[in-house]
Amino acid sequence: MARKKKPLPLLENIEITDVAAEGKAIAKVDGLAVFVPYVVPGDVCDLQVRRKKHSFAEAEAVKIHKYSEVRTEPFCKHYGVCGGCKWQILPYEEQLRYKQKQVMDNLQRIGKIELPECSPILGSKQDRGYRNKLEFGFSNKKWLTLEQVKSGEVFDQMNAVGFHIPGAFDKILDIDECHLMDDVNNRIRNGVRQYAIDHELSFYDLRANKGLMRNMMLRNSATGELMIVMQFSWTTREEEAQAMQVLEFMKNEFPEITSLLYVNNTKCNDTIGDLDVMTYSGTDFIYETMEGLRFKVGPKSFYQTNTEQAYELYKVTRNFAGLTGDELVYDLYTGTGTIANFVAKKARKVIGIEYVPEAIEDAKVNAELNGLADKTLFFAGDMKDILTDAFIDEYGRPDVIITDPPRAGMHGDVVNVILNAAPKRIVYVSCNPATQARDLQFLDVKYKVLAVQPVDMFPQTHHVENVVLLELK
């Protein structure tokens, strides 16, 4: 006979003391760290433990006895359900304070290296409507909130357009309003949803991998252009004709769309990197501008999602690089070459390396577009395979390395090549201060950290970018 699991405890009148990773907050109970979502430091709560390990527990706040003095009302009707914007119950000034604290906590706790004083975090001018890109999924399995379930209401319409629910991969929360982008995202998403429902079009069923309406990506730019990529999943001529009717509706109903694209994806995942994207109307790209530079952004291109803050981030990066016009710069994980092009005018030459071939093609186009082709050189391939000692012998020892790796940080082989190349300065841009701290510890054998500059790219969330300047000891 199976042993009965011991009931998990209810912890009463517990004060939340700090913020933690992944947008959660933390309380200490008899030396045990308890992680809790959707509360802020200063809240006093009853916590129902949902998962307990030897050194920590995860809990849910089932009752709040006292609200923190710094807590603010959430502005989004979907708060607490969609899983995004977890920090909107903190005033923006408090968000910035905790983000800076998290950066330094990670660098000190994980890196264990000598650090200078941290520069004050650069906050975003916009704390809402700041994103230039959003993606929404379609599903025939609408997520019902706890209130909807308790109401006993019978829902005959279960189609939804919105965000995937954390922990429920095939369920979509139907989003009426999202504050992360200009209101155009709400008008177009809600309009297309209504059209699809009115015309009885099938919404995607992830488990069965069928259903015409699958995904919608919106991108806008500082130039006023707007790109929409509609992802369909059709298998018959009739469904293809229905998809074309959706696109015609969008073209007529939303004339602000300058680039209306589509893709037919019958795979079991939403990635489109290996699929052909077709143009229905307008151009197959939009332009972004930054400090006189123009960047061509296609449906598969990477571009920082907070345009204004990207400019601040790149200015910090260029300033840390300390360029005089004579330097050979390596830009690792260059993406579409935005940083490479941004610093090229102040360097002798910039060599950009990136894993995604399409991104490198975009980087070359952007260099041509800005008259910088003679000052840039781009290579596509796995960083640890491209950036080798032999590569450096052939193309030159860099004076400055700028590195902006993915969340996982840099591969150990890449770190070793950087140490062998021994550039005078390294500018390390990171979207994950924890893996950045790990890499800084490896670089500590030859480098010292001279400056730390956090930049907030994602208000209302726990995410933060951080730029570190290292110099040869």
Secondary structure by P-SEA (a helix, b strand, c coil): cccccccbbbbccccccccccccbbbbbcccbbbbbcccccccccccccccccccbbbbbbccccccccccccccccccccccccccccccaaaaaaaaaaaaaaaaaacccccccccccbbbbccccccccbbbbbbccbbbbcaaaaaacccccccccccccccccccccccccccccccaaaaaaaaaaaaaaaaacccccccccccccccbbbbbbccccbbbbbbbbbbccaaaaaaaaaaaaaaaaacccccbbbbbbbcccccccccbbbbbcccccbbbbbcccbbbbbcccccccccaaaaaaaaaaaaaaacccccccccccccccaaaaaaacccccbbbbbbccaaaaaaaaaaaaaacccccbbbbbccccccccaaaaaacccccbbbbbcccccccaaaaaaaaaacccbbbbbbccaaaaaaaaaaacccccccbbbbbbccccccbbbbbbbbccc
